[in-house]
Amino acid sequence: MLSVEQLSKQIADICPEDHLKSFLQRDVRPDGRSLDELRPLVLAKNVAPTADSSAMIRLGNTKVICGITAETIKPAAATPTDGSFSVNFEFSPVCSPNAKAGPPNEVAQTMSIFLDGILKQVFDNNQLCIEPDVLAWTLFIDVYCLEDDGNVTDAAMMSVISSLRDLKLPEITIDEETAKPVVNVEKSTPVSLKMIPVSTTYGEFSGILLLDPTARETELGSSPITVVCSEKGALLCFNRSGGSPLSQEQVAAAIENSKRRSSTIYDQYFA
């Protein structure tokens, strides 16, 4: 005789949409969470010894790691007093059944662009200047999804911000006689952010918004919605690519909930 759990799994496999709908009608989700409940979130710092700064986020069964490596370059002629950064996001070929080996796919490239756009709003490249028109820092921000069970966006954003918050750059001066850089490893300066962006993603199923959607919820629903707010509630981004229309009430609720969550995440992990 089948147990309740086994019967539920069979129904989920045969009629996944009806299975999810039956739970949502009772304001609960198949994993036991309420509609606006986040999965367990774990932040681990300094997990990549070869990087200058790193962080790993585990959000439910989704796992993302970020590593930042700093190198020196000659500033671009157009911006002689600025350093630079580049963001690269990739899915591990074993992160999910749908993942494939090879160059970053369209979803990964879109994620890189999304993260880059947020960082440009909160990070001042001028702090990476060592000597105007002579030497500056460039940051290589590499983000990898190790396990994908939905909502990679929020985990990726948090891993990047945590890594940047812990990054310290050694003092470098230019020797007047040799014109060569001299590194003082005993003295370093942390980089700073204008604000702390927090990403909040919602799945959408039959007009119902689901905070922190799993891969199954995302697959069955419409296009996810991502709202990025600062720790003080400033709206930085509202992103959605397609999907069924949302009412003004749904949009307003998503933004207000995201503002509150941004403050909570900041207090718990960044304050």
BAPANU-275096 format. One record per residue: y, z, x of N, C-alpha, C in turn; residue in three letters. Coordinates in steps of 0.05 Angstrom, whole numbers, padded with zeros to 5 digits, always signed. Each point is the difference from the previous one (the first is absolute). Layout:
residues N
YZXYZXYZXALA/...
This chain:
residues 271
-00024+00000+00017+00024+00000-00017+00025+00000+00018MET/+00019-00017-00007+00025-00002+00015+00018+00024-00004LEU/+00012+00009+00022+00020+00022-00002+00026-00012-00011SER/+00019+00017-00007+00026-00009-00010+00014-00016+00022VAL/-00002+00009+00025+00014-00014+00022-00013-00028+00004GLU/-00026-00002-00001-00013-00026+00003+00006-00019-00023GLN/+00001+00011-00024+00007-00017-00023+00029-00010+00002LEU/+00018+00018+00008+00028-00008+00003+00003-00022+00021SER/-00015+00002+00022+00001-00020+00021-00010-00027-00010LYS/-00021+00000-00016-00011-00025-00010+00020-00013-00019GLN/+00013+00016-00017+00021-00011-00018+00023-00011+00016ILE/+00008+00014+00022+00022-00009+00017-00006-00026+00013ALA/-00025-00005+00007-00009-00025+00013-00001-00023-00020ASP/-00009+00006-00024-00004-00021-00020+00026-00006-00015ILE/+00014+00020-00008+00026-00004-00015+00022+00017+00013CYS/+00009-00008+00024+00019+00016+00014+00027+00005-00014PRO/+00010-00020-00014+00026+00003-00014-00003+00020-00023GLU/-00021-00003-00016-00005+00018-00022-00005+00029+00010ASP/-00013+00002+00023-00006+00026+00011+00026+00014+00008HIS/+00018-00015+00014+00025+00012+00008+00017+00007-00025LEU/+00001-00018-00019+00016+00004-00024-00009+00025-00015LYS/-00026+00005-00001-00011+00023-00014+00010+00026+00012SER/+00004+00000+00026+00011+00024+00014+00030+00003-00005PHE/+00014-00022+00002+00029+00001-00002+00009+00008-00028LEU/-00016-00006-00020+00006+00008-00028+00000+00030-00002GLN/-00012+00014+00019-00001+00029+00000+00019+00011+00022ARG/+00018-00017+00010+00019+00007+00021-00013+00011+00025ASP/-00022-00011+00007-00014+00008+00025-00012-00026+00012VAL/-00006+00002+00026-00011-00023+00014-00029+00005+00008ARG/-00015-00021+00006-00029+00004+00006-00005+00020+00023PRO/+00019+00003+00019-00005+00019+00021+00010+00028-00007ASP/+00008+00004-00025+00008+00027-00009+00029+00006+00002GLY/+00016-00018+00012+00029+00004+00004+00015-00005-00026ARG/+00023+00013-00003+00018-00007-00022+00014-00027+00008SER/+00015-00011-00019+00012-00026+00005+00021+00001+00023LEU/+00013+00023+00004+00021+00002+00020-00008+00019+00023ASP/-00026+00000+00006-00010+00018+00021-00008-00016+00025GLU/+00008+00010+00023-00005-00012+00026-00028+00008+00009LEU/-00014-00018+00014-00025+00008+00013+00006+00019+00024ARG/-00020+00015+00010+00005+00018+00023+00012-00016+00023PRO/+00021+00011+00012+00014-00014+00022-00002+00017+00025LEU/-00009-00012+00022-00003+00013+00026+00016-00015+00021VAL/+00016+00014+00015+00015-00012+00023-00009+00011+00026LEU/-00009-00018+00018-00008+00009+00027+00018-00014+00020ALA/+00011+00015+00019+00018-00011+00020-00013-00003+00027LYS/+00012-00018+00017-00010-00004+00027-00030-00006+00001ASN/-00008-00020-00015-00029-00007-00002-00007-00023+00019VAL/+00020-00013+00011-00006-00023+00018+00012+00006+00028ALA/-00016+00010+00018+00011+00009+00026+00013-00022+00017PRO/-00007-00026-00006+00012-00022+00015+00028-00008-00010THR/+00007+00011-00023+00027-00007-00012+00020+00022+00008ALA/+00025-00007-00001+00021+00020+00006+00004+00019-00023ASP/-00007-00009-00024+00000+00017-00024-00018-00012-00020SER/-00013+00017-00016-00019-00010-00019-00005+00020-00023SER/-00010-00011-00022-00006+00017-00023-00021-00014-00017ALA/-00017+00016-00013-00020-00011-00018+00003+00014-00028MET/+00000-00017-00020+00002+00010-00028-00026-00005-00014ILE/-00011+00021-00013-00023-00004-00018+00009+00007-00028ARG/-00001-00020-00018+00008+00003-00028-00024-00006-00017LEU/-00013+00021-00009-00026-00004-00013-00019-00011+00021GLY/-00012-00024-00006-00017-00013+00019+00014-00022+00015ASN/+00026-00003-00004+00015-00020+00016+00010+00013+00026THR/-00004-00014+00021+00007+00011+00027+00017-00021+00015LYS/+00023+00008+00010+00018-00018+00015+00009+00015+00025VAL/+00001-00015+00022+00010+00011+00025+00023-00016+00011ILE/+00020+00013+00012+00022-00014+00012+00003+00010+00029CYS/+00004-00019+00018+00005+00006+00028+00025-00014+00009GLY/+00018+00014+00015+00025-00012+00010-00001+00000+00030ILE/+00006-00023+00012+00002-00003+00029+00028-00010+00007THR/+00013+00014+00019+00027-00007+00008+00000-00014+00027ALA/+00015-00022+00002+00003-00015+00025+00029-00007+00004GLU/+00008-00005+00025+00028-00007+00006+00003-00031+00001THR/+00023-00009-00009+00006-00029+00000+00030-00003+00006ILE/+00008-00025+00005+00028-00006+00001+00010-00006-00028LYS/+00022+00013-00009+00010-00005-00027+00006-00029-00006PRO/-00003-00008-00025+00007-00027-00007+00030-00004+00004ALA/+00007-00025+00006+00028-00006+00006+00018+00005-00024ALA/-00010-00004-00024+00016+00005-00024+00004+00029-00007ALA/-00018+00017+00010+00002+00029-00005-00004+00016+00026THR/+00019-00002+00018-00003+00013+00027-00002+00030+00000PRO/+00007+00013-00022-00001+00029-00001-00023+00010-00018THR/-00018-00017-00007-00022+00007-00017-00028-00004+00013ASP/-00018+00018-00007-00028-00005+00006-00012-00015-00024GLY/-00027+00002-00002-00013-00014-00022-00026+00013-00007SER/-00011-00008-00023-00027+00009-00007-00014-00023-00015PHE/-00027+00001+00001-00015-00020-00016-00023+00015-00013SER/-00006-00008-00025-00021+00013-00015-00023-00020-00005VAL/-00024+00009+00006-00024-00016-00005-00021+00016-00015ASN/-00007-00010-00024-00020+00013-00016-00025-00017-00002PHE/-00023+00013+00003-00026-00014-00002-00020+00016-00015GLU/-00018-00014-00014-00023+00013-00013-00024-00002+00019PHE/-00013+00023+00004-00025-00001+00016-00021-00017-00015SER/-00016-00015+00015-00020-00017-00013-00021+00016-00015PRO/-00001+00026+00004-00020+00016-00014+00013+00020-00019VAL/+00026-00004-00007+00014+00019-00017-00008-00001-00029CYS/-00010-00024-00008-00009-00003-00028-00019-00023-00002SER/-00015-00003-00022-00019-00022-00002+00014-00027+00000PRO/+00026-00001-00008+00014-00026-00001+00013-00007+00027ASN/+00001+00018+00019+00013-00005+00025-00015-00020+00017ALA/+00015-00016+00016-00013-00019+00017+00013+00001+00028LYS/-00016-00007+00020+00010-00001+00027+00018-00024+00004ALA/+00018+00002+00019+00018-00023+00005+00029+00009+00000GLY/+00018-00019+00001+00029+00006+00000+00008+00014-00026PRO/+00023+00014+00001+00009+00014-00025+00003-00019-00023PRO/-00011+00008-00024+00002-00016-00023+00028+00002-00013ASN/+00003-00013-00023+00027+00000-00013+00008+00028-00009GLU/-00019+00016-00009+00006+00027-00009+00010+00017+00023VAL/-00013-00003+00023+00008+00015+00024+00027-00009+00010ALA/+00006-00025-00001+00026-00010+00008+00022+00010-00018GLN/-00006+00000-00026+00019+00011-00019+00006+00029+00004THR/-00021+00015+00008+00003+00029+00006+00018+00003+00024MET/-00004-00016+00021+00017+00001+00024+00029-00004-00007SER/+00005-00020-00017+00028-00007-00008+00012+00023-00016ILE/-00016+00012-00018+00009+00022-00016+00008+00024+00017PHE/-00017+00008+00018+00005+00023+00018+00025-00006+00017LEU/+00002-00024+00011+00022-00008+00016+00026+00002-00015ASP/+00000-00009-00026+00024+00001-00016+00010+00028-00005GLY/-00019+00019-00005+00008+00028-00004+00011+00012+00026ILE/-00013-00005+00022+00009+00011+00025+00028-00009+00008LEU/+00006-00025-00007+00027-00010+00007+00022+00015-00016LYS/-00008+00013-00022+00020+00015-00015+00003+00028+00011GLN/-00019+00010+00014+00001+00029+00008+00000+00004+00030VAL/-00002-00021+00016-00002+00003+00029+00023-00015+00014PHE/+00014+00013+00017+00022-00012+00015-00009-00009+00028ASP/-00001-00026+00004-00009-00012+00025+00018+00007+00024ASN/+00024+00009-00006+00019+00006+00022-00010+00024+00017ASN/-00016+00018-00012-00010+00023+00014-00021-00008+00021GLN/-00009-00025-00001-00020-00010+00020+00013-00012+00024LEU/+00026-00001+00001+00014-00011+00023+00000+00019+00024CYS/-00007-00010+00023+00000+00016+00025+00025-00006+00016ILE/+00005-00025+00005+00024-00010+00013+00008-00026-00013GLU/+00024-00001-00012+00009-00024-00015-00004-00026+00016PRO/-00012-00019-00013-00004-00027+00012-00018+00000+00024ASP/-00013+00023+00006-00017+00003+00024-00028+00008-00008VAL/-00002+00022-00014-00027+00011-00006+00000+00015-00027LEU/-00022-00004-00015-00003+00014-00025-00030+00004-00006ALA/-00005+00017-00020-00028+00005-00008-00007-00020-00023TRP/-00025-00008+00000-00011-00014-00023-00025+00015-00009THR/-00003+00004-00026-00022+00015-00011-00020-00018-00013LEU/-00025+00002+00008-00021-00015-00013-00014+00019-00020PHE/+00004-00005-00026-00011+00018-00020-00024-00014-00013ILE/-00024+00009+00008-00025-00012-00009-00013+00018-00021ASP/-00006-00011-00023-00012+00015-00022-00026-00013-00008VAL/-00021+00016-00002-00027-00010-00007-00011+00015-00024TYR/-00011-00015-00019-00014+00013-00022-00029+00002+00008CYS/-00010+00024+00002-00028+00005+00008-00018+00000-00024LEU/+00009+00011-00022-00015+00001-00025+00019-00006-00023GLU/-00008-00019-00017+00018-00008-00022-00013+00007-00027ASP/+00009+00021-00012-00008+00007-00027+00024+00001-00018ASP/+00019-00018+00004+00023-00002-00016+00025+00014+00011GLY/+00023-00010-00008+00026+00012+00008+00003+00003+00030ASN/-00005-00021+00015+00004-00001+00029+00030+00003+00006VAL/+00017-00010-00018+00029-00001+00005+00011+00028+00006THR/-00006+00019-00017+00012+00027+00003-00011+00013+00026ASP/-00025-00004+00006-00012+00011+00024+00012-00012+00025ALA/+00004-00027-00001+00012-00014+00023+00028+00009+00005ALA/+00016+00002-00021+00028+00009+00004+00001+00028+00012MET/-00016+00018-00010+00000+00028+00010-00009+00001+00029MET/-00020-00016+00007-00010+00000+00028+00022-00009+00019SER/+00015-00021-00008+00021-00011+00017+00023+00021+00003VAL/+00009+00011-00022+00022+00020+00001-00008+00024+00017ILE/-00024+00010-00004-00009+00023+00015-00001-00006+00030SER/-00010-00024+00007-00001-00008+00028+00028-00002+00012SER/+00019-00011-00015+00027-00003+00010+00013+00028+00004LEU/-00005+00018-00019+00012+00026+00002-00010+00016+00024ARG/-00024-00006+00010-00011+00014+00023+00005-00015+00027ASP/+00012-00024-00002+00004-00016+00024+00022+00010+00018LEU/-00005+00004+00025+00020+00008+00020+00000-00020+00023LYS/+00024-00009+00007+00003-00020+00022+00010+00013+00025LEU/-00013-00004+00023+00009+00012+00025+00028-00010+00008PRO/+00014+00016+00014+00027-00007+00010-00003-00021+00022GLU/+00016-00021-00002+00000-00021+00021+00029-00005+00008ILE/+00005-00001+00026+00026-00006+00011-00003-00024+00019THR/+00022-00014+00005+00000-00023+00018+00011+00009+00027ILE/-00016-00002+00021+00009+00007+00027+00022-00019+00009ASP/+00023+00011+00008+00023-00016+00007-00005-00017+00025GLU/-00016+00010+00019-00004-00015+00024-00021-00023-00003GLU/-00022+00007-00014-00022-00020-00002+00002-00015-00027THR/+00015+00010-00018+00003-00012-00027-00027+00000-00015ALA/-00018+00019+00008-00026+00002-00013-00001+00025-00018LYS/-00015-00001-00021-00002+00023-00017-00015+00023+00012PRO/+00009+00024-00005-00013+00025+00010-00008+00016-00025VAL/-00025+00007-00001-00011+00014-00024-00002+00030+00006VAL/+00011+00016-00018-00002+00029+00003-00019+00010-00023ASN/-00025+00003+00007-00020+00007-00021+00003+00029-00009VAL/+00015+00016+00015+00004+00028-00007+00021+00003-00022GLU/+00015-00021-00005+00021+00002-00020-00004-00023-00020LYS/-00001+00006-00025-00004-00021-00020+00017+00006-00025SER/+00005-00021-00016+00017+00002-00023-00015-00011-00024THR/-00002+00016-00022-00013-00010-00024+00017-00022-00014PRO/-00013-00019-00013+00015-00019-00016+00007+00013-00026VAL/+00020-00011-00014+00008+00012-00025+00000-00021-00022SER/-00002+00010-00025+00001-00017-00023+00023+00009-00018LEU/+00013-00020-00012+00023+00006-00017-00009+00016-00025LYS/-00024-00006-00009-00012+00014-00023-00030-00003+00002MET/-00015+00015-00016-00029-00001+00000-00009-00015-00025ILE/-00010-00025+00003-00010-00015-00023-00028+00009-00008PRO/-00004+00003-00026-00027+00006-00010-00007-00021-00021VAL/-00023-00012+00004-00010-00021-00018-00018+00012-00022SER/+00005-00008-00024-00016+00009-00023-00010-00025-00015THR/-00026-00003-00002-00012-00023-00013-00014+00008-00026THR/+00003-00017-00020-00012+00004-00026-00017-00025-00007TYR/-00024+00005-00010-00015-00021-00012+00008-00003-00029GLY/-00005-00023-00012+00008-00004-00028-00024-00012-00015GLU/-00008+00014-00021-00023-00009-00016+00006+00004-00030PHE/+00001-00022-00014+00006+00000-00029+00026+00016-00007SER/+00020-00004+00017+00026+00013-00005+00001+00029+00010GLY/-00021+00010+00013-00001+00028+00010+00004-00001+00030ILE/+00018+00017+00010+00005+00002+00029-00018+00021+00012LEU/-00014-00007+00022-00018+00019+00013+00009+00004+00029LEU/+00009+00025+00006+00009+00006+00026-00023-00001+00020LEU/+00006-00011+00024-00020-00002+00021-00026-00012-00009ASP/+00000-00026-00007-00024-00013-00011-00022-00004+00020PRO/-00024+00003-00008-00023-00007+00017-00004-00030+00001THR/-00018-00009+00017-00005-00029+00001-00011-00010-00026ALA/-00017+00014-00014-00011-00009-00025+00022-00001-00022ARG/+00018+00020+00000+00022+00000-00020+00019-00023+00005GLU/+00004-00006+00026+00018-00023+00007-00013-00026-00008THR/-00026-00003+00005-00014-00024-00007+00000-00006-00030GLU/-00003+00021-00016-00002-00004-00029+00027-00002-00013LEU/+00021+00010+00013+00026+00000-00012+00017-00023+00008GLY/+00026+00002-00007+00019-00020+00007+00011+00006+00028SER/+00020-00016+00008+00011+00003+00027+00012+00028+00004SER/-00006+00014+00022+00011+00027+00005+00030+00000+00003PRO/+00012+00023-00004+00029+00003+00003+00004+00020+00023ILE/+00018-00006+00019+00006+00018+00021+00030+00006+00000THR/+00006+00026+00000+00028+00009+00001+00003+00017+00025VAL/+00021-00007+00016+00006+00015+00024+00026+00015-00003VAL/+00000+00026+00004+00024+00016-00002+00003+00017+00025CYS/+00024+00008+00006+00005+00019+00022-00006+00028-00010SER/-00001+00019+00019-00005+00028-00007+00021+00012-00018GLU/+00024-00013+00000+00022+00009-00017+00002-00015-00026LYS/-00019-00018-00005-00001-00014-00026+00014-00027+00000GLY/+00009-00010+00023+00012-00027+00000-00022-00021-00003ALA/+00004-00019-00018-00019-00022-00005+00003-00021+00022LEU/-00021-00005+00015+00001-00019+00022-00014-00026-00007LEU/-00020+00001-00018-00014-00024-00006-00016+00004-00026CYS/+00000-00021-00017-00018-00001-00024-00014-00027+00003PHE/-00026+00001+00005-00014-00024+00006-00024-00005-00018ASN/-00001-00024-00011-00023-00008-00016-00002-00031+00000ARG/-00024-00009+00007-00004-00029+00002-00016-00009-00024SER/+00014-00008-00022-00014-00010-00023-00009+00023-00018GLY/-00020-00006-00017-00010+00020-00019+00013-00002-00027GLY/-00011+00015-00019+00011+00000-00027+00027+00014+00000SER/+00018-00007-00019+00027+00012+00000-00001+00030-00005PRO/+00019+00014+00011+00003+00029-00004+00024+00005-00017LEU/-00002+00021-00017+00023+00007-00016+00021+00015+00017SER/+00024+00001-00010+00021+00014+00015-00007+00030+00003GLN/-00014+00011-00020-00008+00028+00001-00021+00004+00022GLU/-00019-00019+00003-00020+00002+00021+00013-00002+00028GLN/+00018-00018+00003+00014-00003+00026+00016+00025+00007VAL/+00014+00011-00020+00016+00024+00005-00018+00024+00007ALA/-00022+00002-00015-00019+00022+00006-00012-00002+00027ALA/-00007-00024+00009-00012-00004+00026+00020+00008+00022ALA/+00026-00008-00004+00020+00006+00021+00005+00030+00001ILE/+00003+00013-00024+00006+00029+00000-00024+00016+00012GLU/-00024-00008-00007-00023+00014+00011-00002-00004+00030ASN/+00007-00023+00009+00000-00006+00029+00020+00016+00015SER/+00024+00004-00012+00020+00016+00013-00009+00029+00003LYS/-00013+00011-00021-00010+00027+00002-00023+00002+00021ARG/-00017-00020+00000-00023+00001+00019+00011-00002+00029ARG/+00020-00016+00004+00011-00004+00027+00010+00027+00011SER/+00013+00015-00017+00010+00027+00009-00024+00018+00006SER/-00021-00001-00017-00023+00017+00004-00015-00007+00026THR/-00004-00026+00005-00014-00008+00024+00016+00008+00025ILE/+00026-00003-00002+00017+00007+00023-00003+00030+00006TYR/+00002+00016-00021-00003+00029+00004-00027+00008+00012ASP/-00021-00013-00008-00027+00007+00008-00007-00010+00028GLN/+00010-00024+00007-00009-00013+00025+00021-00006+00021TYR/+00026+00000-00008+00020-00008+00019+00023+00020+00005PHE/+00003+00019-00017+00022+00019+00002-00004+00018+00025ALA/
